């Protein structure tokens, strides 16, 4: 199938692109950084997702994965407004089979930077809106909302032993996901799945269920 993925030069986006390429799909990537994937079936467009005048012409996309995102850098414009623009341009059309928006556990909990939470929270609602509109094509639209993932974006926490221990105390599985694990979820939700739609899938190692229940010890 013809797959379009945004934010493919590192982290989750790169892992998702490589997963689809390994499975034999044709992949197009959009990222403001230079190409970092070397596969014959991969085409890279160096472009900022906010730049609507430079977005490439790619027709008949079968799978769209909106992964491009940032923290504390025009979060609303990049994480939400650009995602909407990309989806309306490439996703809402008769050849589409599946759309996946990469959200965040913070959209469910509000536990992060204000504009980041707001941008990712908007994705939850927009996902449901798109799911209703692409259903007539027999297509699905969901969001995949990770908790902590081992990516360069999170190195400031990962490389601080004290902060890392605090983070692990919040995560029942006591680890963060690898980009490859998130890529497996992305592949499942867009290729294997054909019926689940309009849902926001939270994958956070149990972090959101950790409520710090405190009780007096029995004497």
Beta strands, then each sheet from edge to edge (+ up, - down):
strand 1: 2-6
strand 2: 26-31
strand 3: 42-46
strand 4: 63-66
strand 5: 98-102
strand 6: 140-146
strand 7: 200-203
sheet 1: 3+ 2+ 1+ 4+ 5+ 6+ 7+
end
